[in-house]
Each structure stands twice: as structure tokens, then as C-alpha cells.
Amino acid sequence: MNSIVSLVADKAETRLDSLIAEHSELSRNRAQQLIREGQVTLNGVTVVKPSLLLREGDAVCVQIPEARESGIEAEDLPLPILYQDADIAVIDKPAGMVVHPCQGTPDGTVVNALLYHLTDLSGIGGECRPGIVHRLDKDTSGLMIVAKNDQAHLALSAQFKDRTTEKHYRAVVYGCFPEEQGRVDPPIGRSKNDRTKMAVVPDGRPAATEWRTLKPLRQASLLDVHILTGRTHQIRVHMKEKGHPVLGDVIYAPNLKMPVRIPRLMLHSYSLRIAHPVTGEQMQFTAPLPKLFEETVAKLEAGH
């Protein structure tokens, strides 16, 4: 059975694919695919052009076909499952693991592992993203929540969109802040100089990050980071903007000189609070720091 998403354009000159991606759980690529397949109507008329510019008040209806067999191979990969019931699973993603298959990474991903460890996953995310409600960067470890049916997927996606979830990270950043806690909130968008990177840009999307120092280290700090929005590379971009980039970040701070070797991106999704998508029960999950992360913190602390 198809799922239906109904949207209304809240401003003129918005691209059709951008509206769908911004106001639903679908990625922009998935939105473009559905538009080209004739699954989207504009004011009741089928349209097939993703770049179509909308007028304020335009009504958009997206039909999401029932999931097909993905063709993705299930793989017996280590993937700690911290909790699961009939509707959701909570996993502890290892650092270095890509979330879903893509060009250049067709296997060895979280999705490959999920297809092995779990029998039922939601299909709303499309063939390449069964069960995936949100994502972590390849080199970030820690908590992710997975939907095991479409009802759970839609409910969880709404929570992330409405910012009713609460996500905290552990991060080790360069240097020490003069204050104990603070907030960073400049907008984030694609870098004008390098489209593979994100950056603080005046016309970017709103982004807000709160941080608190947990422990000063040698030339570094261990932080608790609470993200209020979920922009791509948000913590990494905001910390760099403050002059305190995340250690081990080969994209945004590749040349940092530290007194000890930094073996990985020092960013870990530590805690996650959600309302259960079916029962509404408030649920809190935590994922312990990986051994390599803890060892690196200990070495930096010893030299403090």
C-alpha cells in the first residue's frame, strides 16, 4: 500500500524537490526519483520536473510506493543492537561505517548489517535506505534509531523534523573555551568554495548547537554537545567556526598538531531521547564511549 505525504509551499520560488526533502523524511535524491516516476502532483496535476519552482500556497502530494525488494545483500557485520521491539531498534554504529550503500560503497554499510540482523525494516526511505530515519557521518560512532515498519518511520521522522528528540554527543575539540558552556548558531549550507563541504554561510539553513565542557585536556577539551537542529556536519562546522575544531577531522581540520596521535574522528553520538512512535512513551538511550575514543581521551588527560 502506498503512503501519501501532503505538503503546502510556504513561500514562492521554492524548488519542488527541495520542498519535499525539507518537509518530509525523504532525501532530495529520493524526492527527485519519485517526481520523475510520476508519483508527485502539484495542485492535483502530475509533474515530473524536480526543479519546478513553486508559488506560495501550492499543494503538493507525494505518493511513496510500497517498498520493493532492495537487492541489497545482507551481511553478517558487527553491529551492536542496544534495544529493539516490534517497532524500533537502537544501534551503536561503529566509526568508519557508512550508513547506507552509495556509489563507491555498495556494501559493508549499516543497511547491509541491518538486513542481516533484523527481519523487518520500514521501506519509506527507499530501496537503498530501509529502516533509516536519520544518519551519522561515516567516521562518527554511536546511537542511531531504526524503524521496523512504516508507521514507526513516519512518526520518528516527524519527531526529528519537529525537533522533539534530544541528541547529545561527546566531542573532543582543539583547545579550551574561556567559558564553561555556550551556544553556536550561525546558519549552515554548502561551501561556496568546495561543494563537497559544508560551511557557515549567510543564506544557509538555521542551525543551533549547545556545548558544555566536561573535562579540560592537554591542548583539547572533552565536550557534551547538544544539537538542536540536524544539519550535515553541524557539530564539525560549528566547532571549527568557534576556533575549536573536532580532533581527527580530516575534512575540516586536517593539519592540527597534537601531542598524541588522534586515531579517529573524536565525535560520538552518546545519548538519544525519543517518544516511542507507537506508545508515546519517553525513552532514553545511551551508548558508551568506544575503547579507542576513551584511550585517546585518557592520553590527552594524562598530559594535561
N, C-alpha and C positions, 0 to 999 in steps of 0.2 A: 504494500500500500504506500502511495506517495505521501510525503509530508509537504505541507504548504506553509510558506512564510510570506506574510503580507507586510509591506513597508510603505511609508509615505515620505517623499522627499521634503526635507525641512528647509532647503534653500535651493536657489536656482544655480545652474551651471555645474551641478554635481554629476560626475560620470556615473552611468548605470552600474558598472561593475564595482566602483568604489562605494556606492551606497549600500549595495548588498553585502560587501565584505565588512563594512564598518558597523552595520546594524544587524548582523546575523553571525552565526558560528562558522560561516563558510570562509575559506580563504579567497583571496582575489582570483587566483588561478582557477579554483573550483567554480566561482561565480561566472567567470568568463566562459568556462566549459559549458555550464548549464544554459547560459544565454545563447551560445552558438548552437546548442542542441534544441532550441525552441522551447525551453522549459520556463521562460520568463515572459510575462505580459506587462505592458505599460498601458494603464488606463483601459484594460480589457483587450488590448491588441498585442499579439505575439511579436516580439522584437528579437533580433539576432545580432545586434551590434553592441559589443561591450562598452565602447567608448561613447555611446549616445549620451548627450547632455540633457539633463532633466530640468523641468521647471518646478518651482516651489508648489507643493501640493500634489504632484504627480503620484499616482497609486501604482505600486509595483508589486506583482505577485510572482513568487518563485516556487515552482514545483520541484521537489527533491525526490528523484526516483528511489524506489526501494533498492537497497544495496544489492549489488551483483557479486558473484564470486570475484575476489580481488585478484587472483592469480599470483599473489604474493606468497612466497614459500614460508611455512612455519619453520622456525629454527630453535633448537634447544640451546638457548643462550642464557647465561646467568642474569636473572632479573628478580631481585627481591620483591616479593609481594607482601606488603605490611598489613593489608586488610582487604577483605573482599566479602561481598554479599551478592544477592541476586541482581543488584543494580549497578554497583560500582566496584572498582578495585583501586587501591592506592599502592603505587610502586615507588621504589627508591632507585632512580635512574643512575647508573654509573657514569662518571665523567668519561668523555671520549666516545659516547654512543649517540648516534644520530637518532632523532625521534622517528622519522618516517622515511621510507625509500624515496630517493630522488635520483636525478641523473648523476651518475658517478658513484652513488651509494645505493645499489639495488638491494643489498642485503646487509645483515649484521645490525639491523636497526631495532628500536624499541618495538615497532609494529611487528617485525618478524618474530621477536620473542613473545609478544603478547599472543599472537596466533597459535603459538605452541602451548603456552601456559594456561590460556583461558579459552573456553569453548565458544562463548558468545560475546560479540562486541557490536556496538552500535555501528550503523552504516552511514550516518548522516555526513560524516566527514569526507565521504567519497572513497573510492576503491583503494587509494594509497594511504588512507588515514583512518582505518576502522578504530572506533573507540576513543580517538584522540580529541580531547576537549580543549586543551591548552598545551603549550610546548615549553621545553627548556632548550637553551643553546647546547650544541654538541658537547662542549667542554665544561658545562655546568652540571653538577650532580644534584641528586636529591628528589624531593617529593613531586610526583605527578599523580593526578587523578584520572581514571579511565572510565568511560561509560560503557556499560554492558548491554544497554538497549537504547532505542531512540528516545523514549520518554526521559530517561536519565540524561541523555546527551543534551536535549533541548533545555531541560531545567538547569543543568550545570552551566551551560553556555550563557543562559540568561543571568546567572549569578556573577559570572566573570564580567559580562558586559555591564551589569548594573553596579559592579564594584562592591558587592556584598560579601565576597570572600575576603579572607585576610591571609596574606602571604608574607612570611618573614624569611630572610636569607641570612647566612653567615658569610661575611666577606672579609678578606684581609687586603687592606689597601696600603698604598705607599704613604709614609709619613704619618704625622699626628695632627688632628684637628685642634685648634686652640680652644674650642668649646666641646662640651661633652655630648651634645646632640644637636641635630638641626634638620633642615628640610631643603631639598633641591627641587626646583620646579620649572625650569625653562623648557619650552616645547622641543620635541624630538622629531626629526624627519630624515630623509635620505640626505647624505652629504652631497653638496654641490660639486665637490672636487673628486669624489670617489663613490660611485653609485653602489658599491658593494658594502659601504659602511653607513652607519647611522651617525647623526651629529645633532648638536643643538642648533636649530635654525629658526628664524623668526616666524616662518609660516608652517612650522611643524605641528604635530598633534600634541594636545595637552599631556603633560607627564609630571608626576609628583612622586618623589622618593623621600622617605624619612629615614634617618640613620641615628644610631646611638653607639658610642664607644663602649665596648665590653672590656677590652684589655689593651693597654699600650704595649707595643713590642719594639724590637730593635729596628729603627727606621720604618716602622709599619704600625698598623692598628688592626685589631680584630673588632669588627662591627656587627651589630644587629641591624639589618636593613629591611625596612617595611615598604613595600611598593604599593602605592595607591592606584596606579594605572599599570598597564601591561604592555608597554611599548617594546619593540625589538631592541635588545641590547641596552635596556633602560638603565640598569644599575651601572653598567660599564661606561656608558656615555656620561651619565650624571657624575659619577665619581671622577672621571677624567676632567670634566668641566670644573670641578672643585679643586683640581690640582692634586688629587689623591687617587690615581687610577688603581684598579684591581690588580694585584700581583699576578703574574703569569699570563697576562692578557697580551697575546702575540699580535692582536689586531690593533688595539688602541694604545698600547704602551709596550712596544716590542723591545725597547732598549734600556729598560730600567736596570740599574746596577744595585744588587742587593748583597748583603754579607753572607747569605746562604743561598744554595740553589733552590729555585722555585720550580717544582716539577710539574705543576698543573695550574690551570686557572683556579684561583682561590675564591671560588664562589659556589655556594651550596644552598639549595632550597631546603630550609631547615624545618619550617612549620607551615601548616596549612589548615585554615578553619573554613568549613563549608556547612551549609544546611543540606541534610540528606535530600536528594532530588525527589524522593517519593514520600518519606515520612515527615520531612521537615525538621528532623532532629538536628541540633547543632553538634557537629563532630570536629574534633581537633586531632591532627596527626603531627608527629614529629619524626624526623629521620636523623639518626646520629651522624656526627661528622665522620667521613671516611678516614681510614687509618692514615693514608698519605697526607691528608689535609691536617689531621691532628699532629702528626710528626713534624710537619713544616712549621706549624704554629709553635710547637714546643722548642724547636731550634731557634726561631726568632725571639721567643720569650727568654731563652737562656742567655742570649747575647744582649738583652736589654739592660 
